[in-house]
Amino acid sequence: MTNTLGIDFDGDLAEMVADMPASVTIGGTAYACAASPVAVGAQIDMGGVFSRVDFRLIVRTSLFSTRPVTGDKATYGGTEYRVLTVDTGADDAALVLTIGQVTG
C-alpha cells in the first residue's frame, strides 16, 4: 500500500502558500512559505539576559536543490535571521524551519 500523506500534504501546503503568500530568502534564493506567529521572549544565558525572537516557516522540500542547515542566514520580512533548527514534515514533503534572532 502506498502512503500518500506526503503527496497530500505537499498539495495542501501549496494551497496554503497561495492563500497567504510569504517568502524567505536563504542563500540568495527566495522560497514560498507559510509562517507561524512570531514569538518574542527572554532567554537567560551565561553573560546575561538576551531577547529572542523566533518563529517557524514551512517550506515545500521539493523547492530546495540544497536544504538549509542550522546557522544559515534567512531573510524574512526584510529582517535577517538565522536558521535555528531544520525538521522534516510529513513524508519529507516539507521542511519546518525555526528561524530566530537573538540580541543581547
MOSUL-V913966 format. One record per residue. OMEGA is omega as a letter, one per 20 degrees, with the letter a starting at -180 (* if undefined). Layout:
OMEGA
OMEGA
This chain:
a
r
a
a
a
r
r
a
r
r
r
r
r
r
r
a
r
a
a
a
r
r
r
r
r
r
r
a
r
r
r
a
r
a
r
r
r
r
r
a
r
a
r
a
r
r
r
r
a
r
a
r
r
r
a
r
r
a
r
a
a
r
a
r
r
a
r
r
r
r
r
r
r
r
a
r
r
a
r
r
r
r
a
r
r
r
r
r
a
r
r
a
a
r
r
a
r
r
a
a
r
r
a
*
